[in-house]
Amino acid sequence: MSKYDASSIKVLKGLEGVRKRPAMYIAGTGTDGYHQLLTEILDNSVDEALAGYADTIKVTLHKDGSASVEDNGRGIPVDVMAGEGKPAVEVIYTELHAGGKFEEGAYKVSGGLHGVGASVVNALTDWMVVEVWRGGKHYRIEFARGEVKKPLEVVGKAPKGKTGTRVHFMPDATIFEEGLEFDYRRVRRRVREVSYLAGGLRIELADERSGKQEVFHDKGGVASFAKALAEGEDLLYDKPGRLSGQVDDVEVDVGFIHTKGYTTQLLSYANMIPTRDGGVHLSGFRGAYTRAMNQYAKKAGLQKNGQPKPSGDDLLEGLFAVISVKIPQPQFEGQTKGKLLNPEAERAVSSVVYEKLMDFLESNPRIAKTIYDKAQRAAQAREAARKARELVRRQNPLESDDLPGKLADCQTEEPDEAELFIVEGDSAGGSAKQGRDRRFQAILPLRGKILNVEKANLQKALKNNEVRAMIAAIGAGIQGTGDEAHFDVDSVRYHKIILMTDADVDGSHIRTLLLTFFYRFMRPIIDRGYLYIAQPPLYKLKVGRRSEYIFDDEALKAALKKVGDKKYEIQRFKGLGEMNPEQLWETTMNPETRVLKQVTIEDALYASEIFEDLMGADVQPRREFIEENAKFAELDV
């Protein structure tokens, strides 16, 4: 029996706990956590701007893989802290829960990671250098893996009138996954949204690796942000609207614009931090927006007799909006601030949006009528879609033979156990049906390429046989405007929906079409983690009597190195149909041996932009994306 006494207890000193368990403090040790280091430092500079002490921030991605953020704020305090015996800047970067955000007089609102941002970033870096310009002096302190390497010292005089802070750091390669580096596009997106949300803040972004330099400075704030989100869409009117106000200590700022399309995009922020899971400010906006639109329509007599009354989702269809609140003591669900919880934020947003939107509608009656007429058309389309859904709605699990696509259902009726393979082509579908475990695996073969829903509205999508087959098989309906009103995710019949396509270019295209469909019309399936991509092998390597399945070219090179001078045979699988049922089961369908990739959405704005660029009607963004990413392509020739 092992000994268990006081000697068994380990106390992690300083920032050691952060290095031992980084996922408790940041979004893991993959690319999200890696980029969060830079985001946290940027957020600290943004807090200076929010407080009114900085108007310029410089973000630089350096050639050696490091990053730096410099602002022209007040400069982090350098005087010795009472009770600590150390300069404040040292305490901030070496102690958890230290910083100006805990003292209400320092920052009215802030977005840093609950006061642990600076020290957590320091703990997860190989090295960090902090420079401060304050009181006419230039200070410098150096850290290594969270500990002071070189104490604070004065290294010179500050240029006349210069104040601020510069933080330069290198993420620790022993903490994060191998091969990570800062992604310019990802950093650019955050810099761009911050410049809009701060309204007037100038942010200079430079990438020394490529020589790229950009300046983001837009005084239009959230209104300009909303219009930028709708770039490439046909607009109902040219000038975006803005709804701003304050209730008690909560500042509300909303920018919006309506498009002629079917997509709704609502982005929400609290103290400039993106709340990807929404929260009370988003629900407050939805409720107030719907109330104001209905109230105005009633006063203006816009509701047509005999026509279905627009629902909340109908009124939101085609709306692009940014909802931003600034609040002194934000309460979030989770350390990474996914969802805002403060009830006072909901009340403030509801009050400001209702009052200001009524003013906007009454001041712009022509625009108001255009918006409401569009909502009425959406209501008519929803009603038509409801009738169309009834046509394809599945009546009984045993009646699936009549469905387009010939669903071969599984025996279990427990969604947690059930898997649906959406398979490219009839021949592969036949092999999958023969090779599956029918107790829990259902097969839905698709014939040919499905409709590109990025270029289609809901009514057109519902006329497509393959789309109808998927809707009927999954059994939860379909989203009308990107919202859950007409889609019940709890009715999904399979909690693993697996896209199984060929490993060639055509297979990739079909997979992209399917992903576009799920993203636009069944997004909650992705949010719940129900959507997966199968990984069929590309090769079968046979050495003597031993066979091995190989999934990519790099793995093949490694395997051939091991083979050496021995004789071998390589079979390349161009399509799923080339595998017999036993091979398909063994390599791609057997839960014990298969590899699945779960589909997730880390950045909804980026995902939406990519789908629009690659699958939308406009050719130019697609050409630019291909030119920028051609070096990453694997050619199938």
Buried (B, 14 or more C-beta within 10 A) or exposed (E): EEEEEEEEEEEEEBBBBBBEEBEEBBBBBEBBBBBBBBBBBBBBBBBBBBBEBBBBBBBBBBEEBBBBBBBBBBBBBBEBBEEEEBBBBBBBBBBBEBBBBEEEEBBBBBBBBBBBBBBBBBBBBBBBBBBBBBEEBBBBBBBBBBEBEEEBEEEEEBEEEEBBBBBBBBBBEEBBEEEBEBEBEBBBBBBBBBBBBBBEBBBBBBBEBEEEEBEBEBEBBBBBBBBBBBEBBEBBBEEBBBBBBEBEEBBBBBBBBBBEBBBBBBBBBBBBBBBBBBBBBBBBBBBBBBBBBBBBBEEBEBBEEEEBEBBBBBBBBBBBBBBBBBBBEBBBEEBBBBBBBBEBBBBBBBBBBBBBBBEBBEEBEEBBBBBBBBBBBBBBBBEBBEEBBEEBEBEEBEEBEEBBBBBBBBEBEEBEBBBBBBBBBBBBBBBBBBBBEBEBBBBBBBBEEBBBBBEBBBBEBBEBBBBBBBBBBBBBBBBBBBBBBBBEBEEBBBBBBBBBBBBBEBBBBBBBBBBBBBBBBBBBBBBEEBBBBBBBBBBBBEBEEEEBBBBBEEBBEEBBEEEEEEEBEEBEBEBBBBBEBEBBBBBBBBEEEBEBEEBEEEBBBEBBBBBBBBBBEEEEBBEEBEEEEEEEEEEEE
